[in-house]
């Protein structure tokens, strides 16, 4: 059987029928091209079709990503060491907490590796003209991160990656503060295009974010003038009737003391009292369409953003203000481009966590049974009420003519769970192997490793594995995020300001541009082709902050004779400051004390040095070298 294919070269093969359009917006083409929000210009039919399209996108993604909600809930409970508040049985309160410790260790490493630098993100000018711009921008972004608690947002990205393997984050530019802002989203409320593989986010057709906020919060953003124009849209007394599937949170609201967004409260229960209604349901869809899908084929490919309120009202519809890119970064822990979603750390640990919890609870059951031995009693020989309700004296009466041993038999419960605690310890070791978060990484002493060298070696080996995760996170999550921040600053209409410059860390290229400790910049000074430098994954431990580095330096200088060429006293002072002693000057000898001469202890130290108390003399070749350099004078010349 031969199937006739449609003639795709015929103009009749492409008909812009109403069923193939998202919505016919041809009449609003000019307004869209002028970056205008056309939500208030939409007809009821256009508004309905846009809302239906956003719903269809979200629910396509929901049907796929919701399959992970069950594992996410278990990960939440393990991470929070969660015990249901209505638990009555003691055994149910026993939860293994070491999984949380492992997660915290991995989080700590990732944060230290990717954000432990100053400036936080290192930038690179892709050409000679962009060198100064990169140096300025990396300090501007550092200022934005400090001002907006950016470290906490990045920590949330890593935490979501550890728990869920899915960390959706939006990067927006706030024109009011003229700075970038990182917005973390609950993974259960973000629905990306499920047809793309992990890391291929630029090819998404859409990404939908659902939020539950109050009307006041919506209006304070300044993004929804339509909402401010119509007072009827500012109040809602009931939950949306449609109840879209993706609005089912699938969350345990009790564990984190979260409030159900559909909760509403009547104060006093009287009609004249105020009403605190439920949160407004907001669906924000960032989409990429072909122009013909909105009835404007001359646009070609077009990036749009649509915001739907309460599942039916479009309160924002305009071109993407961030150009041809989504303002979204989706972080994960393990990078695998052959999967739709990244694997989380808890995906690896949960089977062992569940087994450990079972072993602990069975051990509790066994011990409880042993403490409450089974008693077999013959009611014809023993007073059963005395066994049930024990009197203060512990007396159990027997019936006349019977011995106590004849009517009572106590069954001994065998200790079948004796090895369970050892099994739990073995499972804990296995978790550490899987996660690379060893006891040494966690700062826990290990009985098997006794020397500092052994501990350091094991820590370095574990850090190599964690370093790979940090490097991949830097490349796949931090890099696109920083790129967006750079683009947002450069595209800002008011890209100017001043940044505080630390004299100790100011690059030579910027030193001449700094006045009174500040560097003033404008849009021209930060323009250029700039990219983020991916970290190597290792911890940014500065040797200058380690006192041992300075002391080793002094030892090398004493052995090589360099102590005669450099001020060893200042080096020693720097070593002391690296120990945490910031105000060293308060211990300095005053000028009056100097004039009085050396103290008794100083005199004793000088005398010991004269007697050769150290037992060390400078080798002849070192003496000759210092004489040639003019640092030492031969005794014969000194006597002259």
SENU-20073 format. One record per residue (C-alpha): residue in three letters; x, y, z. Coordinates in steps of 0.25 Angstrom, whole numbers. Example, Ala and Ser with C-alpha at 12.3 -4.5 7.8 and 13.67 -1.06 7.14 Angstrom:
REM SENU-20073
[ALA,[49,-18,31]]
[SER,[55,-4,29]]
//
This chain:
REM SENU-20073
[UNK,[0,0,0]]
[UNK,[6,14,-4]]
[UNK,[3,25,5]]
[UNK,[2,39,-2]]
[UNK,[10,49,5]]
[UNK,[5,64,5]]
[UNK,[11,73,-5]]
[UNK,[19,82,4]]
[UNK,[24,91,-7]]
[UNK,[10,95,-10]]
[UNK,[4,107,-3]]
[UNK,[-8,100,0]]
[UNK,[0,91,9]]
[UNK,[2,102,19]]
[UNK,[-11,108,23]]
[UNK,[-12,117,35]]
[UNK,[-25,111,40]]
[UNK,[-30,115,53]]
[UNK,[-27,102,59]]
[UNK,[-12,103,56]]
[UNK,[-11,117,63]]
[UNK,[-8,119,77]]
[UNK,[-15,132,76]]
[UNK,[-17,142,64]]
[UNK,[-10,154,69]]
[UNK,[-7,160,55]]
[UNK,[-15,173,59]]
[UNK,[-5,175,70]]
[UNK,[8,173,62]]
[UNK,[13,188,64]]
[UNK,[10,188,78]]
[UNK,[18,175,80]]
[UNK,[30,181,72]]
[UNK,[30,193,81]]
[UNK,[32,184,93]]
[UNK,[18,188,98]]
[UNK,[10,179,108]]
[UNK,[-2,176,100]]
[UNK,[-10,168,111]]
[UNK,[-20,179,112]]
[UNK,[-22,179,96]]
[UNK,[-26,165,95]]
[UNK,[-40,160,92]]
[UNK,[-47,150,101]]
[UNK,[-44,139,91]]
[UNK,[-30,143,89]]
[UNK,[-28,143,104]]
[UNK,[-35,129,106]]
[UNK,[-26,123,95]]
[UNK,[-13,128,101]]
[UNK,[-17,123,115]]
[UNK,[-21,110,109]]
[UNK,[-7,109,102]]
[UNK,[0,112,115]]
[UNK,[-8,101,122]]
[UNK,[-5,91,111]]
[UNK,[10,94,112]]
[UNK,[10,93,127]]
[UNK,[2,80,127]]
[UNK,[11,74,116]]
[UNK,[23,76,125]]
[UNK,[15,72,138]]
[UNK,[12,58,133]]
[UNK,[26,55,132]]
[UNK,[33,62,143]]
[UNK,[22,58,153]]
[UNK,[27,44,153]]
[UNK,[39,49,161]]
[UNK,[30,55,172]]
[UNK,[30,43,180]]
[UNK,[45,42,181]]
[UNK,[46,56,184]]
[UNK,[37,55,196]]
[UNK,[45,44,201]]
[UNK,[58,52,199]]
[UNK,[51,64,207]]
[UNK,[48,55,219]]
[UNK,[62,49,219]]
[UNK,[69,62,218]]
[UNK,[60,69,229]]
[UNK,[61,56,238]]
[UNK,[46,57,237]]
[UNK,[37,51,248]]
[UNK,[22,52,246]]
[UNK,[17,61,257]]
[UNK,[5,51,260]]
[UNK,[15,40,262]]
[UNK,[11,32,275]]
[UNK,[20,20,274]]
[UNK,[35,22,278]]
[UNK,[41,14,267]]
[UNK,[35,23,257]]
[UNK,[43,34,263]]
[UNK,[56,27,259]]
[UNK,[62,33,247]]
[UNK,[77,32,242]]
[UNK,[83,46,241]]
[UNK,[96,43,234]]
[UNK,[90,45,220]]
[UNK,[88,60,224]]
[UNK,[102,61,229]]
[UNK,[107,56,215]]
[UNK,[98,65,208]]
[UNK,[103,77,216]]
[UNK,[118,73,213]]
[UNK,[115,73,198]]
[UNK,[108,86,199]]
[UNK,[119,92,207]]
[UNK,[130,88,197]]
[UNK,[122,93,185]]
[UNK,[120,106,191]]
[UNK,[134,108,195]]
[UNK,[139,103,182]]
[UNK,[130,112,173]]
[UNK,[128,124,182]]
[UNK,[140,125,191]]
[UNK,[147,135,183]]
[UNK,[148,150,183]]
[UNK,[143,155,174]]
[UNK,[133,143,174]]
[UNK,[133,141,159]]
[UNK,[145,142,150]]
[UNK,[143,148,137]]
[UNK,[151,148,124]]
[UNK,[152,158,113]]
[UNK,[151,151,100]]
[UNK,[160,162,93]]
[UNK,[170,172,97]]
[UNK,[159,184,98]]
[UNK,[150,176,107]]
[UNK,[161,173,118]]
[UNK,[158,185,127]]
[UNK,[143,183,125]]
[UNK,[144,169,130]]
[UNK,[152,174,143]]
[UNK,[141,184,145]]
[UNK,[129,175,143]]
[UNK,[134,164,152]]
[UNK,[134,174,163]]
[UNK,[121,180,160]]
[UNK,[115,166,160]]
[UNK,[122,163,173]]
[UNK,[115,175,178]]
[UNK,[101,171,173]]
[UNK,[103,157,180]]
[UNK,[107,163,193]]
[UNK,[96,173,193]]
[UNK,[85,163,189]]
[UNK,[90,151,198]]
[UNK,[94,144,185]]
[UNK,[102,133,192]]
[UNK,[89,129,199]]
[UNK,[82,127,185]]
[UNK,[94,119,180]]
[UNK,[94,110,192]]
[UNK,[79,108,189]]
[UNK,[83,104,175]]
[UNK,[93,94,180]]
[UNK,[83,89,191]]
[UNK,[72,86,181]]
[UNK,[82,79,172]]
[UNK,[86,70,183]]
[UNK,[72,67,187]]
[UNK,[65,67,174]]
[UNK,[75,67,163]]
[UNK,[67,79,158]]
[UNK,[69,94,162]]
[UNK,[61,104,154]]
[UNK,[66,118,156]]
[UNK,[62,131,149]]
[UNK,[72,142,147]]
[UNK,[65,156,146]]
[UNK,[70,170,145]]
[UNK,[63,180,155]]
[UNK,[63,194,149]]
[UNK,[60,200,162]]
[UNK,[72,195,169]]
[UNK,[80,195,156]]
[UNK,[85,181,159]]
[UNK,[83,166,156]]
[UNK,[74,157,165]]
[UNK,[74,142,166]]
[UNK,[61,136,169]]
[UNK,[60,122,173]]
[UNK,[47,113,170]]
[UNK,[42,101,176]]
[UNK,[45,90,166]]
[UNK,[30,85,167]]
[UNK,[26,98,162]]
[UNK,[34,99,149]]
[UNK,[31,92,137]]
[UNK,[41,92,125]]
[UNK,[39,86,112]]
[UNK,[41,71,114]]
[UNK,[45,68,99]]
[UNK,[59,73,101]]
[UNK,[70,66,108]]
[UNK,[78,71,121]]
[UNK,[86,83,118]]
[UNK,[80,86,105]]
[UNK,[71,97,111]]
[UNK,[74,107,99]]
[UNK,[65,98,90]]
[UNK,[53,98,99]]
[UNK,[40,103,93]]
[UNK,[35,107,107]]
[UNK,[37,107,121]]
[UNK,[25,110,131]]
[UNK,[27,115,145]]
[UNK,[15,115,155]]
[UNK,[15,123,168]]
[UNK,[5,126,179]]
[UNK,[6,141,183]]
[UNK,[-3,151,189]]
[UNK,[-9,162,181]]
[UNK,[-1,173,188]]
[UNK,[12,165,184]]
[UNK,[8,164,169]]
[UNK,[5,179,169]]
[UNK,[18,183,176]]
[UNK,[26,177,164]]
[UNK,[21,188,155]]
[UNK,[20,177,143]]
[UNK,[5,177,143]]
[UNK,[-1,190,139]]
[UNK,[-14,183,135]]
[UNK,[-16,178,149]]
[UNK,[-15,192,155]]
[UNK,[-25,197,144]]
[UNK,[-36,188,148]]
[UNK,[-40,187,162]]
[UNK,[-48,175,160]]
[UNK,[-36,167,157]]
[UNK,[-30,171,170]]
[UNK,[-39,162,179]]
[UNK,[-42,147,178]]
[UNK,[-50,140,189]]
[UNK,[-49,126,184]]
[UNK,[-40,116,179]]
[UNK,[-39,115,163]]
[UNK,[-50,106,158]]
[UNK,[-43,99,147]]
[UNK,[-32,93,156]]
[UNK,[-21,91,146]]
[UNK,[-13,78,149]]
[UNK,[0,85,150]]
[UNK,[-5,94,161]]
[UNK,[-6,81,170]]
[UNK,[6,84,179]]
[UNK,[9,70,183]]
[UNK,[16,75,195]]
[UNK,[16,72,210]]
[UNK,[12,85,216]]
[UNK,[14,81,230]]
[UNK,[29,77,230]]
[UNK,[34,91,227]]
[UNK,[22,99,234]]
[UNK,[18,103,220]]
[UNK,[4,109,218]]
[UNK,[-5,103,208]]
[UNK,[-7,114,197]]
[UNK,[-22,111,196]]
[UNK,[-24,114,211]]
[UNK,[-33,126,213]]
[UNK,[-37,132,227]]
[UNK,[-49,140,232]]
[UNK,[-46,149,244]]
[UNK,[-57,147,254]]
[UNK,[-66,140,244]]
[UNK,[-75,152,243]]
[UNK,[-79,158,229]]
[UNK,[-74,172,233]]
[UNK,[-60,167,236]]
[UNK,[-48,166,226]]
[UNK,[-45,154,218]]
[UNK,[-31,148,216]]
[UNK,[-33,141,203]]
[UNK,[-25,130,197]]
[UNK,[-12,133,189]]
[UNK,[-13,137,175]]
[UNK,[-9,126,165]]
[UNK,[1,132,155]]
[UNK,[6,124,143]]
[UNK,[18,131,136]]
[UNK,[21,125,122]]
[UNK,[34,128,114]]
[UNK,[32,123,100]]
[UNK,[38,122,87]]
[UNK,[28,122,75]]
[UNK,[29,124,60]]
[UNK,[22,136,55]]
[UNK,[12,129,48]]
[UNK,[7,123,61]]
[UNK,[2,136,66]]
[UNK,[-3,141,52]]
[UNK,[10,149,49]]
[UNK,[19,141,40]]
[UNK,[28,153,36]]
[UNK,[34,152,50]]
[UNK,[40,138,48]]
[UNK,[44,133,61]]
[UNK,[39,141,73]]
[UNK,[42,140,88]]
[UNK,[30,144,97]]
[UNK,[26,144,112]]
[UNK,[12,142,116]]
[UNK,[6,143,130]]
[UNK,[-7,136,134]]
[UNK,[-15,140,147]]
[UNK,[-24,130,153]]
[UNK,[-24,120,142]]
[UNK,[-31,130,132]]
[UNK,[-27,144,132]]
[UNK,[-15,149,124]]
[UNK,[-8,160,131]]
[UNK,[4,161,123]]
[UNK,[8,158,109]]
[UNK,[20,164,102]]
[UNK,[33,161,95]]
[UNK,[43,155,104]]
[UNK,[51,167,110]]
[UNK,[63,158,111]]
[UNK,[64,156,96]]
[UNK,[66,143,90]]
[UNK,[69,135,102]]
[UNK,[61,130,114]]
[UNK,[65,137,127]]
[UNK,[66,123,133]]
[UNK,[77,114,139]]
[UNK,[74,100,142]]
[UNK,[84,94,151]]
[UNK,[87,79,155]]
[UNK,[97,71,162]]
[UNK,[101,60,152]]
[UNK,[102,64,137]]
[UNK,[97,54,127]]
[UNK,[92,59,114]]
[UNK,[86,46,110]]
[UNK,[75,48,121]]
[UNK,[63,57,122]]
[UNK,[66,60,137]]
[UNK,[79,60,145]]
[UNK,[81,50,156]]
[UNK,[81,55,170]]
[UNK,[91,51,182]]
[UNK,[78,46,189]]
[UNK,[75,37,178]]
[UNK,[88,30,181]]
[UNK,[87,30,196]]
[UNK,[72,27,198]]
[UNK,[73,12,197]]
[UNK,[84,11,207]]
[UNK,[77,21,216]]
[UNK,[64,13,216]]
[UNK,[71,0,219]]
[UNK,[79,7,231]]
[UNK,[66,13,236]]
[UNK,[59,-1,236]]
[UNK,[71,-7,243]]
[UNK,[71,3,254]]
[UNK,[56,2,256]]
[UNK,[57,-13,256]]
[UNK,[67,-12,267]]
[UNK,[58,-3,275]]
[UNK,[47,-13,273]]
[UNK,[56,-25,278]]
[UNK,[61,-17,290]]
[UNK,[47,-13,294]]
[UNK,[42,-27,293]]
[UNK,[54,-32,302]]
[UNK,[51,-21,312]]
[UNK,[36,-26,312]]
[UNK,[37,-41,312]]
[UNK,[25,-49,308]]
[UNK,[19,-55,321]]
[UNK,[10,-68,320]]
[UNK,[1,-69,332]]
[UNK,[-9,-80,336]]
[UNK,[-22,-72,341]]
[UNK,[-25,-85,350]]
[UNK,[-12,-84,357]]
[UNK,[-8,-69,357]]
[UNK,[-16,-56,360]]
[UNK,[-16,-49,346]]
[UNK,[-20,-35,351]]
[UNK,[-7,-35,359]]
[UNK,[1,-37,347]]
[UNK,[-6,-27,339]]
[UNK,[-7,-16,349]]
[UNK,[6,-17,357]]
[UNK,[5,-13,372]]
[UNK,[16,-5,378]]
[UNK,[22,-17,385]]
[UNK,[22,-25,373]]
[UNK,[14,-36,379]]
[UNK,[7,-46,370]]
[UNK,[-2,-55,377]]
[UNK,[-4,-70,374]]
[UNK,[-16,-78,377]]
[UNK,[-16,-88,389]]
[UNK,[-8,-100,387]]
[UNK,[0,-95,375]]
[UNK,[15,-91,374]]
[UNK,[18,-78,366]]
[UNK,[27,-86,356]]
[UNK,[15,-95,352]]
[UNK,[6,-84,347]]
[UNK,[16,-74,341]]
[UNK,[26,-76,329]]
[UNK,[34,-64,324]]
[UNK,[39,-65,310]]
[UNK,[53,-60,307]]
[UNK,[53,-52,294]]
[UNK,[66,-55,286]]
[UNK,[75,-43,282]]
[UNK,[74,-46,267]]
[UNK,[78,-31,264]]
[UNK,[91,-31,271]]
[UNK,[99,-28,258]]
[UNK,[89,-17,253]]
[UNK,[98,-6,258]]
[UNK,[110,-11,251]]
[UNK,[102,-13,238]]
[UNK,[97,2,240]]
[UNK,[112,6,241]]
[UNK,[116,-2,229]]
[UNK,[104,5,221]]
[UNK,[109,19,226]]
[UNK,[123,16,220]]
[UNK,[117,11,207]]
[UNK,[109,25,206]]
[UNK,[122,32,208]]
[UNK,[129,24,197]]
[UNK,[117,27,188]]
[UNK,[117,42,191]]
[UNK,[132,44,193]]
[UNK,[128,51,206]]
[UNK,[137,43,216]]
[UNK,[139,45,231]]
[UNK,[151,53,228]]
[UNK,[143,62,218]]
[UNK,[133,64,229]]
[UNK,[143,67,240]]
[UNK,[140,54,248]]
[UNK,[152,47,254]]
[UNK,[154,33,248]]
[UNK,[161,22,257]]
[UNK,[167,15,245]]
[UNK,[175,27,241]]
[UNK,[185,32,251]]
[UNK,[195,42,244]]
[UNK,[192,56,239]]
[UNK,[198,51,225]]
[UNK,[189,40,224]]
[UNK,[177,49,227]]
[UNK,[182,59,217]]
[UNK,[184,49,206]]
[UNK,[170,43,208]]
[UNK,[164,57,208]]
[UNK,[171,61,195]]
[UNK,[166,48,188]]
[UNK,[152,51,193]]
[UNK,[153,65,188]]
[UNK,[157,61,174]]
[UNK,[143,54,173]]
[UNK,[136,66,179]]
[UNK,[144,75,170]]
[UNK,[139,69,158]]
[UNK,[125,72,162]]
[UNK,[129,86,165]]
[UNK,[135,88,152]]
[UNK,[123,83,144]]
[UNK,[114,91,153]]
[UNK,[122,103,150]]
[UNK,[122,100,135]]
[UNK,[107,97,134]]
[UNK,[100,105,144]]
[UNK,[109,117,149]]
[UNK,[114,120,135]]
[UNK,[101,123,128]]
[UNK,[96,130,140]]
[UNK,[108,140,140]]
[UNK,[107,141,125]]
[UNK,[92,146,128]]
[UNK,[97,156,138]]
[UNK,[108,162,129]]
[UNK,[98,163,118]]
[UNK,[87,170,127]]
[UNK,[97,180,132]]
[UNK,[102,183,119]]
[UNK,[88,185,113]]
[UNK,[84,193,124]]
[UNK,[80,208,120]]
[UNK,[86,213,133]]
[UNK,[99,204,134]]
[UNK,[107,213,143]]
[UNK,[111,214,157]]
[UNK,[123,213,166]]
[UNK,[129,201,173]]
[UNK,[138,201,185]]
[UNK,[152,196,182]]
[UNK,[161,189,192]]
[UNK,[175,195,191]]
[UNK,[181,181,194]]
[UNK,[174,174,183]]
[UNK,[172,185,172]]
[UNK,[178,181,159]]
[UNK,[189,189,153]]
[UNK,[180,192,141]]
[UNK,[170,199,150]]
[UNK,[179,206,160]]
[UNK,[180,218,151]]
[UNK,[164,219,150]]
[UNK,[162,218,165]]
[UNK,[160,231,173]]
[UNK,[158,232,188]]
[UNK,[156,217,188]]
[UNK,[145,216,178]]
[UNK,[144,214,163]]
[UNK,[133,221,155]]
[UNK,[129,214,143]]
[UNK,[119,216,131]]
[UNK,[113,207,120]]
[UNK,[125,210,111]]
[UNK,[135,205,121]]
[UNK,[128,191,123]]
[UNK,[125,188,108]]
[UNK,[132,177,101]]
[UNK,[132,162,99]]
[UNK,[133,156,113]]
[UNK,[132,142,118]]
[UNK,[132,134,131]]
[UNK,[145,126,134]]
[UNK,[141,112,139]]
[UNK,[147,108,152]]
[UNK,[156,96,153]]
[UNK,[148,90,164]]
[UNK,[158,91,175]]
[UNK,[156,99,188]]
[UNK,[162,114,187]]
[UNK,[171,112,199]]
[UNK,[180,125,199]]
[UNK,[194,121,204]]
[UNK,[195,135,210]]
[UNK,[184,132,220]]
[UNK,[192,120,225]]
[UNK,[202,123,236]]
[UNK,[210,111,233]]
[UNK,[213,116,219]]
[UNK,[219,129,225]]
[UNK,[227,121,236]]
[UNK,[232,111,225]]
[UNK,[236,123,217]]
[UNK,[244,129,229]]
[UNK,[251,115,230]]
[UNK,[255,115,216]]
[UNK,[261,129,217]]
[UNK,[269,125,229]]
[UNK,[275,113,222]]
[UNK,[278,120,209]]
[UNK,[283,133,215]]
[UNK,[272,141,209]]
[UNK,[268,146,223]]
[UNK,[280,156,221]]
[UNK,[273,162,209]]
[UNK,[258,163,214]]
[UNK,[251,168,226]]
[UNK,[248,155,234]]
[UNK,[242,163,245]]
[UNK,[231,168,235]]
[UNK,[229,154,230]]
[UNK,[227,149,244]]
[UNK,[217,160,247]]
[UNK,[209,155,234]]
[UNK,[210,141,240]]
[UNK,[204,145,253]]
[UNK,[193,153,246]]
[UNK,[189,140,238]]
[UNK,[187,134,251]]
[UNK,[175,143,253]]
[UNK,[182,154,261]]
[UNK,[178,166,254]]
[UNK,[182,177,264]]
[UNK,[197,174,265]]
[UNK,[201,188,267]]
[UNK,[195,189,281]]
[UNK,[207,179,286]]
[UNK,[217,188,279]]
[UNK,[228,193,289]]
[UNK,[227,208,291]]
[UNK,[238,218,287]]
[UNK,[240,221,301]]
[UNK,[243,207,304]]
[UNK,[252,206,293]]
[UNK,[260,217,298]]
[UNK,[261,210,312]]
[UNK,[269,199,305]]
[UNK,[266,184,304]]
[UNK,[257,177,315]]
[UNK,[264,166,323]]
[UNK,[257,155,315]]
[UNK,[263,161,302]]
[UNK,[277,162,309]]
[UNK,[276,148,312]]
[UNK,[272,144,298]]
[UNK,[284,152,293]]
[UNK,[294,146,303]]
[UNK,[289,132,299]]
[UNK,[291,135,284]]
[UNK,[305,140,287]]
[UNK,[308,127,294]]
[UNK,[303,120,282]]
[UNK,[291,114,290]]
[UNK,[285,110,277]]
[UNK,[296,101,273]]
[UNK,[296,105,259]]
[UNK,[306,113,251]]
[UNK,[305,118,236]]
[UNK,[313,109,227]]
[UNK,[326,115,221]]
[UNK,[320,116,207]]
[UNK,[308,124,212]]
[UNK,[317,133,220]]
[UNK,[326,135,207]]
[UNK,[313,138,199]]
[UNK,[308,148,209]]
[UNK,[322,155,209]]
[UNK,[321,156,194]]
[UNK,[307,162,194]]
[UNK,[312,172,205]]
[UNK,[303,167,216]]
[UNK,[315,163,224]]
[UNK,[328,169,227]]
[UNK,[341,161,230]]
[UNK,[346,162,244]]
[UNK,[359,167,239]]
[UNK,[352,179,232]]
[UNK,[343,182,243]]
[UNK,[355,183,253]]
[UNK,[361,194,244]]
//
